[in-house]
């Protein structure tokens, strides 16, 4: 009887150990599920933090664009430095450029100063005559400095933020790109060939194919596009 009792005790203990192991396994599965859920919640919170900053930066960029302005006299004559414009152009219509129109107007029509002289037909004519190297010394384009600095910092935020995965960065960069007009892109094209632009902004443009929608016919010279690697125009090259 004592031996039989020992056998029964061992059998009960074996069954109890089995139940304990099953319970531990269930506990581990529950903890694993909770950990995965916590990680997913943490990832979602990080993305929300990123997007709050990201879309606020985009909103500020649109404010910067809306506040851009430039005015010039619609005249074929070029006012010399010695005569005030309001006297020389008396009676000539004045063109007021606001927001995104500023980019196109300055590129195609504005009267600008270059190498100590005044020129009509915007910066397009000077670029076609002198190449992109003329761009940094065209004084009127300095009104875009704030615009380009802030745009650069949006791309840099997307590129360096630890709040999103690497696989998500290109999609956010595409959101920025979708808000850029044709003439913003072409002005950016030449701005990023300046010494400072080459060092900082140009690598991000090539990495995120910012010029995917660039109209090549707007470039001063057809071969200017060779200043950027192919990925600047198309991320998925053969």
Buried (B, 14 or more C-beta within 10 A) or exposed (E): EEEEEEEEEEEEEEEEEEEEEEEEEEEEEEEEEEEEEEEEEEEEEBBEEBEEBBEEBBEEBEEBBEEBEBEBBEBEEEBEEEEEBEEBBEEBEEBEBBBBBBBBBBBBBBBBEBEEEEBBBBBBBBBEEBBBEBBBEBEBBEEBEEBBEBBBEBBEBBBEBEBBEEEBBEEBBBEBBEEBBBBBBBBBBBBBBBEBBEEBBBBBBBBBBBBBEBEEEBBBEEEBBEBBEEBBBEBEEE
